[in-house]
Amino acid sequence: MMNVFKTSKSLLACAIMTTLVGCGDDYSPTERTTNSAPTSNGDLTLNMNETDLLKFETVHLLDGVVDTDGDYVRVLNLRTDATDLIGIGNENVNITVNTEEMAPHLDSGQNKVVVYEYDLSDGIDTISRKLTINVAGYDEAPVFDDILLGYAETDGDSITVDLAQGITDADGEEIVLEAISEVANPNNAASVANNVVTINVGAFKDTIKGGDQVVFEYKYQVKDHNHSLERTARININGVSTEPEAPTGLTAYSADISTTDSVMSVDLSVGPYAIDYNGDAITVDYSTITPTNGAPAIKFDKSYGNNLVVDPIDFARHLANVNDTASYTYMYEMRDAGGLASNHTFTLNVTKKAQTGLLTGGGFESASAADDGWAVESIEGVTAESTLDANAWEGDRHFAVTSTGSRVKLTKPFVVESMSSYYVENIGRNVGNEFGGYKVFVTKPDGDNVITEAAYRYANAQAAPEMNAAAFSTGMNDDATRTLTLDLIHNSQIDAVNVYRYSSDAGNNLVANLADGSHDFETGTIGGWSAGEITTDPAEVISGTSSLKVKTGLHTLTLPSGTVKNGKKYLILLDIKVLATATPIPTILTLADKADTTVTVDGATATRAQNYNRHVEERHFAVGEQFKIQQIVDLDAFNTNVTDWAQRDVVIKYNPMHWGNPNSRYAIDNVRVIEVE
């Protein structure tokens, strides 16, 4: 960030006459013989870093201020000696800090410090207070790839290429191109002016034929105020053949990625990866992707058009340990408009990295949830707080609603990336004499629910902790902030709350590996399910042409030995549509030993409705509504007696129960079991 300061002084009024409650213009303190001056909990400090996910903070100048006489307290004489107030605003008794506005003006190792002094007055007595704002700078280098472009001689007699294309600088600094040098300029057919290369193709196109390639190349420096990085631009002009030919693969795409990297995409139908010497448009068929030499059978099913989309987390389960590396090569087919086809390959060099959650403070280890960054709203009854408890799942504390009739909401923002899948993991239980529970919501900035009512309800004094999950995905161009809301009632407790990415690629669905269609029912049979019937009624089908129609009661699907292993976590997901009845649907979803289904991953018998044991998710949906139900399963967290899950045939236990209504009906589809850790 360039160390350029634009002076931006706020004109501060002599006094900010804003009060805690508000008063009329003729306000004056009630006359009394003694007066107690306002008190505060000390000076205020705000520490921020340009790398923080949250770029905007507000400080309320009256935070922690008390007047024991009940007098109105006002902020007077707000002042600062700082001359650089870029990114800092003053709104009544609030000071706002926006680090994005500061970014171009701070480098790594630099700190911006602004100190405000002000007085607090109750109309009689006055005390002084300070606010200190510290912002640590961070300097981003320009980001870009080398330019590799291919054109056919028929694309035009003149081709232009902007050497500045595709360069970004997170600090918003000015980018300058310097030291542009010519590496290859056949026949002097190219020229450079104002950072743009112009190639006179008409000067040589009659001298080349199909398969010929004329290469132009330049090297230059990409500079911001603090960095100078080399870039190469290579432009290939390809001759065109008059005889019909299939597309030709040129450079095989290759990328070095780690399993925690963001989703990435690349168009493999254009240079430098492919060319059609007839000048025909190329179509890449990513449904033909085939692994070679033992590469995992990833489907790359987020790909669209000619764009290969790679989600690096898809490879996490295929590498055993953090920092393990592997090189995976895949073959795919590309076709021209006439249907002529050829194969090409791409290679991904993958390193496994440890995944970390997107939330902090989900263990509630501070004295209050607010200190852990949660916004706490007491809806009914007694305010809940972080509680010291020897039974806390993570650390020494958990969050507890401590009395019957209470209801509390916790909210916290976090940042997501486009075209990615996430799950909210949490541990919950109930310790009172009423039904306790909680709901999980994740909302977009516009307030729309991404997860609608992922609800967990526990019976009286169900003290055993349970691991729960709620999953959601993001769309294209969807890098944004989400808000997590936990809505707790009646003696419920929650701990170990976090948000993680997971692989939603069909190639990592352990149920899809079964050849009988048990995951999507498109074979027209129920596959390995113990009960149910196929429906092809469009009003009942969830996706494709068939779904499984089920009643209340236990349904199981056998997964062969070796499917799940100790030391792993798995996410189970089902798509469900309510076909009959609209009352609450408590549902058990878990894994168990096929030979003895009372041996479950949670060490409890989770098949009896009256117990409401582990892995019960309660939904409230009307007939015709469709939703997703999910559960996180940690093979070693609850049942430590089973150490040989890999040698056991296991079953998915799906039990949609209904209170007093045996005639309920549902459709299920898209059954997924995904290793997430």
N, C-alpha and C positions, 0 to 999 in steps of 0.2 A: 504494500500500500504506500503510495507516494507520500512523502513527508511534506505535503503542501497544505498550508493552513489558510482557509478563507475566513476572515474575521466575520463573525456573525453574532453580534451582541444583541441580547434581548433587552428591550427597554422595560426595565422593571419598575412597577409602580412603587410609590413611596411605601405603600402598605397593601397587603392582600387581605381584604376584609371578608374572608370566607370563614364561616363558622362550622362547628360540628353539626349543629341542628338547623341553624338559620335564625335570623331575627329581623325585626323591622328596623327602619332607618333611625327611629327615635330611641333605639335600645340604649339603656344605661344600667349598670349593675344595681341591684337592690341595695339600698343603704344599710350598712351593718357596722357594728363596732369593731369586729375583727375580720380578717380575710386570709384565706389560705391561697398561696400562689399556686399556679399550675405546676404539675410535675411531669417528668417524662422518664422513660426507661433508658435514657442516654442518647448520645449522638447516633445518627443513622449512617450506615455504610452500605453501598451497593458495589459489588465486584462482578464484572462481566468480562468475557473473552470473546473475541471475534469468531472463534470456532464454536461457541455455544449454539445449540440447536435453536433456542429461543433468542431472537434478535431484538426483541422489544420488551422493555420493563418499565413499570410505573412505580414511583415511590410516593407514598402519601405522607406529607410533611407532619401530619398530626398523629401518625401511628404511634401508639404507646403513650399518648398524652392523656393525663387525668387531671380533673379539677375537683377536689373533694367537696367544694361548696356547690358544685353543680353549675358553675358559671360557664357561659359560652367562652370558648377559647379561640383566639384569632391568631393568624400568622401575620407578623408585621416585619417590615424592613428586610425583605428577602434580598440578598446581595451576594455577589461573587466577584473576585478579581480576575477570573478566567476570561481570556479574550477569544478563545476558540470554543464556541458553543455549537459547532456543527453536530447534529444528531441528538442534541439535548433540547427539550421543549419545556415550557412552563404553562400549565393549565390549572388555574386557580391554586389549590393547595397540593397539586400533583406535579412532580417533576418526571418527565418521560425521557427514556434513553433508547435510541435506535442505533445499534452497532452497524447496521447495513449502510447507513448514511456516513458513518465514520470510516468505513473500510478503505476507501481510496486514499486516506490521509494518515494511516498508521502502518508502520512496518513491524515485522517480527522483532521482539526485544524492546519495542517502545510501549509506553503506557500513557494513556490520556487520563489526567487527574483533574477533576473539577470539584471545588469545595464551595458549597453554599453555606452562608451564615444567615440566621434569622432569629426573630424574637417570638416568644409565645406569651400572649397577654390575655388575662381575664377581665381587662378593663381597669384593674387596679394595680396588680402586680405583674411583673414581666420577668421571664427567664430567657436565657439564650440557648441556642441549639445549633448543631452543624449537621450537614449532609455531605459525605465524601463519596464521590463517584470515581471508581477505578475501572478503566477499560484497557485490557491487554491486547495489543495489536498482533496481527498475523499476516504475513505477506504471501500471496499466492503467485506462483509463476504462471505464465501463459500455458495453456493446454491445447494441444493439436496433434494430429497425425500427419505423416508425410502425405503429399498429394500423389496419388496414383490413378491416372485416368486413361481411358482408352476410347478412341473414336474410329469410326469407319471412314474411309476416304469419301464416301457418299454423304457424310453428315454435313458437308458444306465446304466451300472453297476457302473459308476463313474460320478458324477456331480460336476462341479467346479463353484464357484461364486466369482467374484472379488468384494471385499468389497469397493473398491474405485470407482466403476462404477457410472456414472451419476453425478459426482461432478464437478461443475464449479466454477471458481473464476474470476470475472470480472477484477481483478487487475493482473491476471497472476501469482499470488504468488504460491510458492510450497505448496502442500497439504500433510499433514502428518496424518496418522491414529495412534491413541494411545489408551491405556487402553481397548484393545479388551477383552470383557468378555463373557463367555459362559453362556447363559440362558437356553437353551435346547439342549441336544445332546444325543438322545436315543441310547442306546447300544454302546455309544462312537464310533459311526460310522463316525463321522466327525472330521476333523483336520484342523488347520489353520497354514499356512506358507506364509510369504511374502504378507500378506493381502488377501490371497486367501483361501476360504473354499473349502475343498474337501470332498464330501460325498460318502462313500462306499455303494451304493445302493445294490450291489450284496450280502452284508452281511445280509440283512434282507428282501429282496423283496419276498422271498418264504413264509414269515410269514404273509403277508398282502394280503387282497382281495379287490375287488371293493367296494368303499365307505370308506375304511380305509385311514387314513392320518397320516403320520409321520412328525413331525414338528421339525425343527432345527432353533434356534434363537440365535443371537449375538447382543450385544450392544457395542458401541465404540465411541470415540471422534474424530471428524473431525476438524483439526486445520490448520489455516494459522498462520502467525506470530503474529496476533492480536486477533484471535477469537478461541474459542473451543466450538463446538456444538455437541450434542449427536445425534447419528444415530442408528436405529435398522435395522437389516437384518433378515428377516424371510423367510425360504425356506421350502415349503411343498412338500413332496413326496407322491403321491397319488396311491393307489392300483388300478389295472385295472380289470374290469369285463369281463367275457367271454360271458355274455348274452347281446344282443343289448340293448343299453340304449341311450336316448336323452341326450344332454349336460346338465350338472348340474350347476346351478348358485351357486357361493360361496359367497364371499363378494360383497355386492352391492356397486358399485362405488359412491362416494360422494365427492363433492368439494365445497369449500367456494370461491365465486367469487364476484367481483364488476363489474358494467357495463362498466367501463373504462379499465378493464384488457385486456391483449393481447389475441388473439386467442389461444386456447389450444387443445391438442388432447390426446387421450388415447385409447389403444387397449383393448377392453373388451372381446376378445376371449381367453385370456390367464389368468393364475393365477396372482393375487389372486381372479379374478372375475368369472372365469368359468373353468370347467374341463369336459372332456369326459372320463368316466371310461372305455370305450372301447379303448381309445388311439386314437380315430379319430380326424382329424382336425375339428375345429369349425369355422363356418361362421356366422358372425353377420349381420342381415338384418336391416340396419338402416332405410329403407323405411317403416318399420313396427312400428316405434316409435309412441307411443300413449300417450298423456298427461293423468294423473290421478288426481283426486281430484281438478279439476279446474285449473290445470296448463295451461299456454298459449300454443297454438298449434304451437309451433316452429317445423320446419321440420328438422333442423340440416342438411341442404342440402349441406354443405361443407364436410360432412363425406365421407371417401373413404376407400375401402377395409374393414378391420375390425376396422378401427380407427374412433372413435367418435370424431368429431370436434365441439367444443363449441366456439361460438363467443359471449362473454358476452354482447356486445351491443345489441344483439337480445332481451334482456329482459328489456331494458331501458323504452320502452313505456308502459310496463305492471306494472310499479311501479310509483305511483303518484308523490312522493316527494323525494328529495335528502335525503339519509340516511334511506329511507324505506327499509325493508328487507322482503323476502319471501322465502319459501322452496318449490321447485317444483320437483315432482317425475314423471318419465316417464318409460313406459314399452316398451320392445323391444323383438324381437324373435331371437333366435340363433338355428342353425341347424348343424347336422353332415353330413358326406359324404353320409350317407345312407338316408338322408332326415328326420331323426327323429328330432323333434323340441321341444323347451321349451321356456318359457318366463323368463325374468329377468328384473330388474329395476336399474335405477340410479337416484341420487338425486343431485340437484344443489341448494345451499343456496346462494341467490343473494342479494347483497346490491346495491342500486342505488347511483351513484356518479355523480357529475356535470361534464359534458363534457366540455373540453376547446379546443380551436382551436390549430392547429399545427403551425400557423404563428404568428410572432410578427411584429409590424410595418405596419399592413394592414389598419390602420386608418389614416396613413400619418400625424401624429400629430407633427412631428419634422419640423424644418425649411426647410429641404430638404428630398426627398425620400431616398437619400444616407444615411442620418443620421438615417433613420428607417431601414437600412440594405438592401435596394434595390440597385441592379446595374442598372444604368440609361444609356440608349443608345439613343441619339438623331439621328434618321434616316434621317429626312427631316425637314426643317423649324426651328422654334423657339424651344429652349429647354423648356420643361415643368417642373413644379415643384409643390411641395405641396403648397396649397393656402389657406389662411385664408378666410373663407366664412361662413356666417351665415346659409347658406343652406346645409352645410356639413351634411351628414347623421349621422356620428359618430364623436363626439368630435367637434373641432373647424376648422379642416382642411380636405381637400380632395386633390386628385391628379388631376390636370387639364392640358389638352392640350389647349393652350390659343389662337391658331390662325388657320385659314383655311390653309390647305396645310402642316400642321405639322404632324409628325409621330414619336412616342416615344415608346421604348420598356423598360419594367421593368422586372427584373428577381430576383428571390429569391429562395434559396434551402430550403427544409424541409425533414423530415425523416418519412418514412412509414413503416408499418409492413406487414408481409406475410399474405395472405389469408384474407385481409381486404378490405372494400369498403369505398370510400371517395367522398366528393363533395366539389368543390370550390365555396364558396358563395361570392357575391359581389353586390354592388349597383352602377348603372351607369346611365348616362344621357348625353344629348347634349344641349348646350346653344348657338350655333352659327347659322350662316345662310347657312351652308352646312350640308350634311349628315355626322354625326359623328358616332363613334362606336369603338368597340374594339374586339379583339379576345383573347381567353384564351387557352393556351397550357400548358400541363404538360408533361415533358419529362423524360425519364430514363437516367441513367448515360451514356449509349451508344448513346444518342441523339434521340432514337426512340420516336415518339409521343405516349403518352398514351391516351391523348385526342386530336383529330385532329380537329382543327378549330371550336371550340365552339364560334360562332361569334354572336355579337349583334349589330344591326344597327338602328340608330334613325334618324327620319326625322328632318327637319329644326327646330331649337329652341324648341326641345322637352325637356322642362326644368324639367318635373316631373321625380323624381327618379324612377328607376325600379330595382327590385331584380332579380338577375340571378344566375344560377348554372351550373356547369359542373361536371359530375360524372365519376369516374374511379375505378377500382379494381386492387388488386395485386394478384400474384400467390403464389404457394408454394415456400418456401425458398427465399422470395423476400423482406426481410428486407433491405432497401436501402434508398439512398437519391434520391429525385425527385427535379426537378426544375420547378417552376411556372413562366410562361412568360405571361405578359399582353402587348398586342400590340395595342396601341391607336392612333387614327387619328382625325383630324378636331374638335377642340372645345369640345372634349368629356371629361367627368369627371368620376372618379371612387373612391369608398370609401368602407370602411367596408369589406375589402378582408380577407378571412380566409379559412382554410381547416378543415373540420370536418369528423369524421367517421360516417357511418350510417349502419343500418342493411339491408342487402340484402337478408335475409332469406325469402323464399316464404311464410312462415307462417305469416309474417308481411306485406304482400302485401294486402292492403285493397280492391283491385279489385278482387283478387283471391277468396275472400270470396263470390263473386257472383257465383251462381250455374249454370249460363248460358254460361260459357266459354268465357266471354267478355274479359278476360285478355290474353288467348293464342289461342282461336278459335278452340281448338281441339274437340269441340262438333260438328264441321261442320256447325255452324250457326254464324251469326253476333252478336248473343247475344243481349245485350241491346243497341248496337250502332244505331244511328239514320240513318245511310247511309252506303253504301259500299256493297261489295259482297265477298264471300269466294273464295279464290283461292287455288287449290291443285297442281298447276303446280310447279314441283320441281325447275324450273328456277326462280319462283317468291316467293316461300315460304321462310320465314326467318328461322323458326325453327319448329320442329314437322312435322305434315302432312298438316297443314292449316294455312293460314294467311288471314288478311282482306285487300282487295284491295280497294283503295279509290281514289277519284278524288280531284281536288282543291275545296276549299270551306269548309264550316263549317260542322264538325262532332261532335256529342255529345254522351256521355255515362252517363247514370243516376246512381248516387250513392245514396242509400237510406239515409234518415235522420238518424243522429247519426254517420255517417261515419267520418265526420270532425267536429272539435270543436274549438271554440274560444280559444285563448291562445296557439295554436299549430302551428308548421310549418310542411309542407308536401313537399316531393320530388316527382314530377311526371316524369316518364320516359317512353319512347317508343322506340322500335327498328324499324327502317325504312329502306326500300330498294327502290331506285329510279327505276321505271319500264319504264318510258317514259319521255323524255325531260331531258336536262342537264344544264339548266340555274339556276341562284340562286333561292333558295327556302326560302323565308321568312315565318316563321311559328309562329302562335299564339298557345300557350299552357297555359291554366289557368283553374280556377274553377269558376263557376257561379251558381246563384240560378236557379233551373229548371223552376220555375214558371215565372221568369223574367230574361232572360239571360243577360240583360243589367246591372243587379246587380252582379258585379264580386268582387272577393276578393281584387282587386286593386282599386275599386271605379271608374272604367272607362269602357266605352263601347269598348271592345277589339275584335270586330268582323269585323270592316271595314278596308279593306286593305289599303285604302288611308290614314288612320290616323297613321298607324304603332304604335299603342298604346302599352301598357305594354305587357310584356311577348312575345316579338317577337324575335325569334332566326333565324338568316339567315345562310343557309348552301350552299356551292358550291360543289356539287358532280355530278359525271357522271352517266349515266344510268348503272344500275347493281351494283352500289356501295351501301354498307350497312353501317349504322351508328346508333348512339343513339342520341336522342334529349331529353332534360331534362329541368325542370324548378323548382325553389324553390318557394313555396307559403307560405306566412306568413299571416294568416287570419286577424290579427289585425294591421299590419304595415301600410296599406294604406287606407283601408276602415274601419273607426272607427264607421260608422253608423249602422253596422250590428253586433249585439251582441248575436244572436240566431242561429248561423250556425248549431248547433247540432240538431235543430228542423226543419231544411230545407232539402228537397231533393235537391241535388246539381248535377251538370253535369261537366264532364271534357269537356272543349271546345278545340277541336283540329282543327285548320284551316290552312292547307298547301296552301298558296296562290302562284300564279305564275304570274309574270309580262308578260301579253300579250300572254299567252299560256294556253288556257282552256283544252288542250288535255293531260296535264301531268297526270301521274298515279304513285301511290306508293303502296307498301305493308307495313302494320304495324303489329306488334306482340309484345308479352311480355309487356303488358301494366301494369305499376306499379304505385301505390300511396302509399308512405311510410311515416309514421310519423317519423320525425327526431328530433323534439324538442317539 
